[in-house]
Amino acid sequence: MCGIIGYIGPDDTGRIVHQGLKNLEYRGYDSAGIALTGETLTLAKTAGEVDKLTAPQSADATVGIGHTRWSTHGEPTETNAHPHTDCTGEVAVVHNGIIENYDALKQELSEQHVFQSETDTEVIPHLIEIHLADGISLLSAVQRTTQRLEGSYAIAATAAGHEGIVVAREDSPLLLGHSDDATFIGSDATAFIEHTNRVTYLESGDIAHLTADEITIYNGGERVERPIDTLDWDAEAAGKSGYDHYMLKEIHEQPRALRQAISGRIDDLATSVDLEIALPTEYLQSIEEIQIIACGTSYHAGLYAKELLETHAGVRVTVHIASEYEFRGDRDPWRTLVLAITQSGETADTLAALREATRAGARTLALTNTLGSTVTREADDTVFIRAGPEIGVAATKTFVSQVATATLLTVHLGQIRETLTSQATTEFLEGLRDLPGAVQQVLDQEATIKRAAETYADSKAFFYIGRKTGYPVALESALKLKEISYDHAEGFAAGELKHGPLALVTPETPVIAILTDQTSAKKTVNNVKEVESRGAPVIGVTSNPSITSNVDTVFEIPACGPLEPVVANVALQLFAYHVANEKGRPIDKPRNLAKSVTVE
């Protein structure tokens, strides 16, 4: 959830760490801090965003760690900001995750140690202080310290008079970056991508000692080797490229993200799919149920995938909010495939659900955006959505890429299970090929959508309705608006309006209707008439203007069959963005939210 950056090298350490924090600010922006280490330790912290933090200077420091915080334990104050130090002021620690037994540790340590903050993290530097007093190395002190910790963590520790940085990982993500003359630490590669795209993903249980000369990694007390991977994106891909906000840039990147998602996976004649899935064909033919586990936007993509898979792959599908998931005893694990959808591959609730499914004996498949993430190591197989870096907290291009990749999976399973005709296969795959162009047509209408957003920006609430695959798009579109505008927004299955929500409809509550192909648009029009009779303004998103006589505002989209709601979603992403922008909201840094939820 929080962002960690570390650097060992010959350049201006404070400046590089500060820039790394700016890169990571989408992971948390409640407070920030930097520690530089040489013969002494130099510390700077602030409440609020990284721009309020002045990078410290130290003539002899070639080692630095930094942290930008999303608060869990303790209010977002300067005192609670990381790095946290020990009683001597010589040990500094940054931490992402939750130390579950910190109360007991703090009570134990408080007899001889003074605590300054309300955070769980502060127990770590005091434990390190105790072990360093025995005359051991920083590496050994951190190893001993982690033996006392319960919970999830990514830790970076440095100490005056000790060489380098020691890092430790348990569940929370942490990776190393390698350039010709420097080593970096990051919660993700965005922290240092302008310096290098060569990375090492640490695994749970890894403890690494980084110096100017070498990197040594240990797990379970034994030295281990971890590979170096080369990312296929660069600093420009992680920048704003002239857009006012990352979110707007990423909305406009969706045609390219979709082309990447399908590239090389559809044959020339649009008759087959190659996803390089290693799960045996016989197993995929035999499954009786797919259980999808996901959170937030990924959950909505899972609902869309359920409609596709049940209709075209001949398999029962259940979709579970990962934090609520249980593998129930009446399911046969040998006939159940658990599909984990997670953009980051590090979502704590989704990983916990995946582990429960694995313990029950089910096979697992991950749908993710992130090479080297935890989910890729723990699932039996992985399909990448190839969306490229997404910095905006409100997910946009990863949703459409998840749905596109789920469509490829549907075709793959439908062919294996012989539930999809050759004609239906070709229609699906040609629709996928047309999808980037269809999305671009919507993006070209941004000025029209912006005017509508300005018209409705002062509304009291927004209701989104849809049927079939239009329903998950209604949920997702409402989520986008509430995330960044702070307006009340809800998505409903259209038929549910008259079962309660209609009581909330007034002339000041616009209703946005997904009226797309293959989503029972004519039935939804009846619900449009219901809200219109109560005076509510209606925005319709459709490729068929003939059904919009009861609609006040129309967002026209190109026809593209089963994937048409995906295109509608792009129009509503733009609508949400411009409503929030009209209100002057901090779109890339919505209050109380961060990009990757790596704690349960």
DOTIKE-170585 format. One line per 2 residues: number of its first residue (from 1); their letters; for each residue x, y, z of C-alpha. Coordinates in steps of 0.25 Angstrom, whole numbers, plus 5000, padded with zeros to 4 digits. Layout:
N
NUM) a) X:Y:Z | ...
This chain:
600
1) mc) 5000:5000:5000 | 5011:5010:5004
3) gi) 5023:5013:4995 | 5038:5009:4998
5) ig) 5050:5014:4990 | 5065:5011:4993
7) yi) 5078:5015:4986 | 5092:5011:4987
9) gp) 5101:5018:4977 | 5110:5030:4974
11) dd) 5100:5041:4970 | 5092:5051:4979
13) tg) 5086:5041:4988 | 5075:5051:4994
15) ri) 5071:5055:4980 | 5069:5041:4975
17) vh) 5062:5036:4987 | 5053:5048:4986
19) qg) 5050:5046:4972 | 5047:5032:4975
21) lk) 5036:5036:4985 | 5030:5045:4975
23) nl) 5029:5033:4965 | 5022:5025:4976
25) ey) 5013:5035:4982 | 5001:5028:4975
27) rg) 5003:5017:4986 | 5001:5026:4997
29) yd) 5002:5041:5000 | 4998:5044:5015
31) sa) 5013:5046:5019 | 5027:5044:5014
33) gi) 5041:5043:5019 | 5056:5040:5015
35) al) 5068:5035:5023 | 5082:5037:5017
37) tg) 5093:5028:5024 | 5108:5030:5024
39) et) 5116:5031:5037 | 5103:5038:5043
41) lt) 5089:5037:5039 | 5081:5049:5033
43) la) 5066:5049:5034 | 5055:5058:5028
45) kt) 5040:5055:5029 | 5027:5062:5026
47) ag) 5012:5061:5027 | 5005:5062:5014
49) ev) 5010:5060:5000 | 5024:5058:4995
51) dk) 5025:5072:4990 | 5025:5077:5004
53) lt) 5038:5069:5007 | 5051:5075:5005
55) ap) 5062:5065:5001 | 5072:5064:5012
57) qs) 5087:5066:5009 | 5099:5058:5014
59) ad) 5113:5060:5008 | 5117:5045:5011
61) at) 5104:5038:5009 | 5103:5028:4997
63) vg) 5092:5021:5004 | 5077:5025:5005
65) ig) 5064:5020:5008 | 5050:5027:5006
67) ht) 5035:5024:5009 | 5022:5030:5004
69) rw) 5011:5026:5014 | 4996:5021:5013
71) st) 4992:5021:5027 | 4988:5008:5034
73) hg) 4993:5010:5049 | 4993:5024:5054
75) ep) 4989:5037:5047 | 4996:5044:5036
77) te) 5006:5053:5044 | 5020:5056:5043
79) tn) 5023:5048:5055 | 5016:5035:5049
81) ah) 5023:5037:5036 | 5034:5027:5032
83) ph) 5046:5025:5033 | 5045:5021:5048
85) td) 5058:5021:5057 | 5063:5015:5069
87) ct) 5066:5021:5082 | 5081:5024:5078
89) ge) 5076:5031:5065 | 5085:5022:5057
91) va) 5076:5012:5051 | 5065:5016:5041
93) vv) 5054:5007:5036 | 5043:5008:5025
95) hn) 5032:4998:5025 | 5020:4994:5016
97) gi) 5010:4984:5022 | 5005:4981:5036
99) ie) 5012:4975:5048 | 5001:4968:5054
101) ny) 5008:4965:5068 | 5013:4980:5069
103) da) 5005:4982:5082 | 5011:4971:5089
105) lk) 5025:4975:5084 | 5023:4989:5088
107) qe) 5019:4986:5102 | 5031:4977:5103
109) ls) 5040:4988:5098 | 5034:5000:5105
111) eq) 5041:4996:5118 | 5055:5000:5112
113) hv) 5051:5008:5099 | 5044:5021:5097
115) fq) 5034:5021:5085 | 5030:5034:5078
117) se) 5020:5029:5068 | 5006:5022:5068
119) td) 5011:5012:5057 | 5013:4997:5057
121) te) 5026:5000:5049 | 5034:5006:5061
123) vi) 5036:4993:5068 | 5045:4989:5056
125) ph) 5057:4999:5058 | 5056:4996:5073
127) li) 5058:4981:5071 | 5069:4984:5062
129) ei) 5076:4993:5072 | 5076:4982:5082
131) hl) 5082:4972:5073 | 5093:4982:5068
133) ad) 5097:4985:5083 | 5102:4970:5083
135) gi) 5112:4974:5072 | 5106:4967:5060
137) sl) 5105:4972:5046 | 5092:4979:5041
139) ls) 5089:4967:5033 | 5089:4958:5045
141) av) 5081:4968:5053 | 5070:4969:5043
143) qr) 5070:4954:5041 | 5068:4952:5056
145) tt) 5057:4963:5056 | 5049:4957:5046
147) qr) 5048:4944:5054 | 5040:4952:5064
149) le) 5030:4959:5054 | 5017:4953:5050
151) gs) 5009:4959:5039 | 5013:4964:5025
153) ya) 5024:4973:5022 | 5034:4979:5012
155) ia) 5045:4985:5021 | 5057:4994:5017
157) at) 5067:4997:5028 | 5080:5005:5029
159) aa) 5089:5009:5041 | 5100:5019:5043
161) gh) 5114:5012:5042 | 5108:5000:5035
163) eg) 5110:4997:5021 | 5098:4997:5011
165) iv) 5084:4994:5013 | 5077:4981:5018
167) va) 5063:4978:5012 | 5053:4967:5016
169) re) 5040:4963:5009 | 5029:4955:5015
171) ds) 5016:4955:5006 | 5017:4970:5003
173) pl) 5024:4973:4989 | 5039:4978:4988
175) ll) 5048:4977:4977 | 5062:4982:4973
177) gh) 5067:4990:4962 | 5081:4988:4955
179) sd) 5088:4999:4947 | 5103:4999:4943
181) da) 5107:5007:4955 | 5096:5007:4965
183) tf) 5085:4998:4972 | 5071:5002:4975
185) ig) 5060:4997:4984 | 5045:4999:4981
187) sd) 5031:4995:4984 | 5030:4994:4969
189) at) 5039:4997:4957 | 5032:5011:4956
191) af) 5041:5016:4967 | 5054:5015:4959
193) ie) 5049:5012:4944 | 5056:5025:4939
195) ht) 5070:5019:4944 | 5068:5004:4940
197) nr) 5058:4994:4935 | 5066:4982:4940
199) vt) 5059:4976:4952 | 5060:4965:4962
201) yl) 5047:4961:4969 | 5049:4957:4984
203) es) 5041:4945:4989 | 5034:4943:5002
205) gd) 5044:4940:5013 | 5056:4947:5005
207) ia) 5066:4956:5013 | 5076:4963:5005
209) hl) 5088:4971:5008 | 5091:4982:4998
211) ta) 5105:4988:4997 | 5112:4997:4986
213) de) 5119:4984:4982 | 5109:4973:4983
215) it) 5096:4967:4986 | 5094:4955:4995
217) iy) 5080:4949:4997 | 5077:4939:5008
219) ng) 5064:4931:5010 | 5063:4922:5022
221) ge) 5077:4925:5026 | 5082:4919:5013
223) rv) 5088:4928:5001 | 5079:4928:4989
225) er) 5080:4933:4975 | 5068:4941:4969
227) pi) 5068:4944:4954 | 5069:4958:4947
229) dt) 5057:4961:4938 | 5056:4972:4928
231) ld) 5043:4980:4927 | 5038:4984:4914
233) wd) 5034:4998:4918 | 5042:5010:4921
235) ae) 5041:5024:4928 | 5033:5030:4917
237) aa) 5022:5019:4919 | 5021:5023:4934
239) gk) 5021:5038:4932 | 5009:5047:4928
241) sg) 5013:5050:4914 | 5007:5064:4914
243) yd) 4994:5060:4920 | 4988:5067:4932
245) hy) 4986:5054:4940 | 4991:5040:4939
247) ml) 4977:5035:4939 | 4974:5043:4926
249) ke) 4987:5038:4920 | 4983:5024:4923
251) ih) 4969:5025:4918 | 4975:5030:4904
253) eq) 4985:5018:4905 | 4974:5008:4904
255) pr) 4974:5005:4889 | 4989:5002:4890
257) al) 4987:4994:4903 | 4976:4986:4896
259) rq) 4985:4983:4884 | 4996:4978:4893
261) ai) 4986:4969:4900 | 4982:4962:4887
263) sg) 4996:4963:4880 | 5001:4949:4875
265) ri) 4989:4942:4882 | 4979:4942:4870
267) dd) 4983:4934:4857 | 4982:4941:4844
269) la) 4968:4936:4840 | 4962:4939:4854
271) ts) 4959:4924:4856 | 4967:4921:4869
273) vd) 4974:4926:4881 | 4988:4924:4887
275) le) 4989:4928:4902 | 5001:4918:4905
277) ia) 4993:4912:4916 | 5000:4900:4922
279) lp) 4988:4894:4930 | 4985:4881:4923
281) te) 4975:4880:4912 | 4968:4868:4919
283) yl) 4967:4876:4932 | 4961:4888:4925
285) qs) 4951:4879:4918 | 4947:4873:4932
287) ie) 4945:4885:4940 | 4931:4887:4946
289) ei) 4932:4901:4952 | 4941:4913:4951
291) qi) 4942:4921:4963 | 4947:4935:4961
293) ia) 4953:4943:4972 | 4956:4958:4971
295) cg) 4954:4972:4978 | 4949:4985:4973
297) ts) 4951:4987:4958 | 4956:4973:4956
299) yh) 4944:4968:4963 | 4935:4975:4952
301) ag) 4944:4969:4941 | 4941:4956:4948
303) ly) 4926:4958:4947 | 4928:4961:4932
305) ak) 4936:4949:4930 | 4925:4941:4937
307) el) 4915:4945:4927 | 4925:4941:4915
309) le) 4929:4928:4921 | 4916:4923:4925
311) th) 4909:4927:4912 | 4921:4922:4903
313) ag) 4930:4912:4910 | 4919:4903:4916
315) vr) 4924:4904:4930 | 4917:4909:4943
317) vt) 4924:4921:4949 | 4923:4928:4962
319) vh) 4930:4941:4965 | 4935:4944:4979
321) ia) 4940:4957:4986 | 4953:4951:4990
323) se) 4952:4956:5005 | 4939:4948:5006
325) ye) 4944:4935:4999 | 4943:4921:5005
327) fr) 4946:4908:4997 | 4933:4901:5002
329) gd) 4933:4886:5005 | 4922:4883:4995
331) rd) 4932:4887:4983 | 4941:4876:4976
333) pw) 4954:4882:4976 | 4958:4873:4965
335) rt) 4947:4879:4956 | 4949:4894:4960
337) lv) 4958:4904:4954 | 4960:4916:4963
339) la) 4963:4929:4954 | 4970:4940:4962
341) it) 4969:4954:4955 | 4978:4964:4961
343) qs) 4985:4976:4953 | 4997:4977:4963
345) ge) 4998:4962:4966 | 5000:4966:4980
347) ta) 4986:4969:4985 | 4986:4963:4999
349) dt) 4972:4958:5000 | 4973:4952:4986
351) la) 4986:4945:4990 | 4979:4940:5003
353) al) 4968:4934:4995 | 4977:4928:4985
355) re) 4985:4921:4996 | 4972:4916:5002
357) at) 4968:4910:4989 | 4982:4903:4987
359) ra) 4981:4897:5001 | 4967:4891:4997
361) ga) 4974:4884:4985 | 4968:4893:4974
363) rt) 4976:4897:4962 | 4978:4912:4960
365) la) 4980:4922:4949 | 4984:4936:4950
367) lt) 4980:4948:4941 | 4990:4959:4944
369) nt) 4998:4971:4939 | 5011:4969:4946
371) lg) 5022:4961:4943 | 5029:4954:4955
373) st) 5018:4958:4964 | 5014:4948:4976
375) vt) 5002:4943:4969 | 5010:4938:4957
377) re) 5019:4930:4966 | 5007:4924:4974
379) ad) 4997:4921:4964 | 4998:4908:4955
381) dt) 4998:4917:4942 | 4997:4931:4938
383) vf) 4992:4939:4927 | 4997:4954:4926
385) ir) 4988:4965:4922 | 4999:4973:4916
387) ag) 4993:4987:4919 | 5007:4993:4923
389) pe) 5009:5002:4935 | 4996:5008:4941
391) ig) 4999:5019:4951 | 4985:5026:4953
393) va) 4979:5020:4966 | 4966:5019:4958
395) at) 4968:5007:4949 | 4964:5009:4934
397) kt) 4973:5002:4924 | 4975:4990:4933
399) fv) 4959:4988:4933 | 4958:4987:4918
401) sq) 4970:4979:4917 | 4965:4969:4927
403) va) 4952:4968:4920 | 4959:4966:4906
405) ta) 4968:4955:4912 | 4956:4948:4919
407) tl) 4950:4948:4905 | 4962:4941:4899
409) lt) 4961:4931:4911 | 4946:4929:4908
411) vh) 4949:4926:4893 | 4961:4917:4898
413) lg) 4952:4909:4907 | 4940:4909:4898
415) qi) 4949:4902:4887 | 4955:4892:4896
417) re) 4941:4889:4902 | 4935:4889:4888
419) tl) 4924:4899:4893 | 4927:4910:4883
421) ts) 4924:4909:4868 | 4934:4913:4858
423) qa) 4925:4924:4854 | 4924:4929:4868
425) tt) 4939:4928:4870 | 4941:4937:4858
427) ef) 4931:4947:4862 | 4938:4948:4876
429) le) 4952:4949:4871 | 4948:4959:4860
431) gl) 4941:4967:4870 | 4954:4967:4879
433) rd) 4962:4972:4867 | 4952:4983:4865
435) lp) 4952:4987:4879 | 4964:4997:4879
437) ga) 4958:5004:4868 | 4944:5005:4874
439) vq) 4950:5010:4887 | 4958:5021:4879
441) qv) 4945:5026:4873 | 4940:5028:4887
443) ld) 4952:5035:4891 | 4950:5044:4879
445) qe) 4937:5049:4885 | 4943:5054:4898
447) at) 4939:5068:4896 | 4924:5064:4895
449) ik) 4925:5055:4907 | 4933:5067:4915
451) ra) 4921:5076:4912 | 4911:5066:4918
453) ae) 4920:5064:4930 | 4920:5079:4932
455) ty) 4905:5080:4931 | 4903:5069:4942
457) ad) 4915:5071:4951 | 4906:5078:4962
459) sk) 4896:5066:4963 | 4893:5060:4976
461) af) 4896:5046:4972 | 4898:5037:4960
463) fy) 4891:5024:4957 | 4896:5014:4947
465) ig) 4888:5003:4941 | 4890:4991:4932
467) rk) 4887:4977:4929 | 4896:4965:4926
469) tg) 4910:4970:4923 | 4904:4984:4924
471) yp) 4902:4981:4939 | 4917:4980:4943
473) va) 4920:4992:4934 | 4910:5000:4942
475) le) 4917:4995:4955 | 4930:4999:4950
477) sa) 4926:5012:4944 | 4919:5016:4957
479) lk) 4932:5012:4965 | 4940:5021:4956
481) lk) 4932:5033:4958 | 4931:5031:4973
483) ei) 4946:5029:4974 | 4950:5042:4968
485) sy) 4939:5052:4969 | 4934:5048:4983
487) dh) 4920:5048:4978 | 4910:5037:4982
489) ae) 4909:5027:4971 | 4903:5014:4970
491) gf) 4902:5003:4960 | 4890:4994:4959
493) aa) 4884:4982:4950 | 4874:4990:4943
495) ge) 4862:4982:4947 | 4865:4984:4962
497) lk) 4862:4999:4961 | 4847:4997:4964
499) hg) 4851:4988:4976 | 4856:4999:4985
501) pl) 4866:5009:4978 | 4855:5016:4971
503) al) 4851:5023:4984 | 4864:5031:4982
505) vt) 4862:5036:4968 | 4859:5051:4967
507) pe) 4861:5061:4956 | 4875:5064:4963
509) tp) 4880:5049:4961 | 4884:5046:4947
511) vi) 4882:5032:4942 | 4893:5026:4933
513) ai) 4887:5014:4925 | 4896:5004:4917
515) lt) 4888:5002:4905 | 4897:4993:4897
517) dq) 4896:4981:4888 | 4893:4968:4894
519) ts) 4890:4974:4908 | 4875:4974:4907
521) ak) 4875:4989:4903 | 4860:4989:4900
523) kt) 4857:4984:4914 | 4866:4994:4920
525) vn) 4858:5005:4912 | 4846:5001:4921
527) nv) 4854:5005:4933 | 4858:5018:4927
529) ke) 4844:5021:4925 | 4842:5019:4940
531) ve) 4852:5028:4944 | 4848:5039:4933
533) sr) 4834:5039:4939 | 4840:5043:4953
535) ga) 4848:5054:4946 | 4862:5049:4946
537) pv) 4871:5053:4934 | 4876:5041:4926
539) ig) 4889:5038:4919 | 4889:5027:4910
541) vt) 4901:5020:4904 | 4898:5012:4892
543) sn) 4901:5008:4877 | 4886:5009:4874
545) ps) 4881:5023:4874 | 4867:5018:4870
547) it) 4864:5013:4885 | 4868:5026:4891
549) sn) 4855:5034:4890 | 4854:5035:4905
551) vd) 4868:5039:4907 | 4873:5053:4910
553) tv) 4887:5051:4906 | 4893:5041:4897
555) fe) 4908:5036:4897 | 4908:5029:4883
557) ip) 4918:5017:4882 | 4921:5008:4870
559) ac) 4915:4994:4870 | 4924:4982:4874
561) gp) 4915:4971:4879 | 4918:4964:4892
563) le) 4929:4975:4895 | 4921:4987:4893
565) pv) 4919:4989:4908 | 4934:4991:4909
567) va) 4934:5002:4899 | 4922:5008:4907
569) nv) 4931:5007:4919 | 4942:5016:4913
571) al) 4932:5027:4910 | 4928:5026:4925
573) ql) 4942:5027:4929 | 4943:5040:4922
575) fa) 4930:5045:4928 | 4935:5042:4942
577) yh) 4948:5048:4939 | 4942:5061:4934
579) va) 4932:5062:4946 | 4943:5061:4956
581) ne) 4952:5071:4948 | 4940:5081:4948
583) kg) 4940:5080:4963 | 4955:5082:4964
585) rp) 4957:5068:4971 | 4971:5062:4972
587) id) 4968:5052:4962 | 4981:5044:4963
589) kp) 4981:5044:4978 | 4967:5042:4983
591) rn) 4966:5043:4998 | 4968:5031:5006
593) la) 4971:5022:4994 | 4984:5016:4989
595) ks) 4987:5008:4976 | 4991:4995:4981
597) vt) 4984:4989:4994 | 4995:4980:4999
599) ve) 4990:4978:5013 | 4977:4971:5018
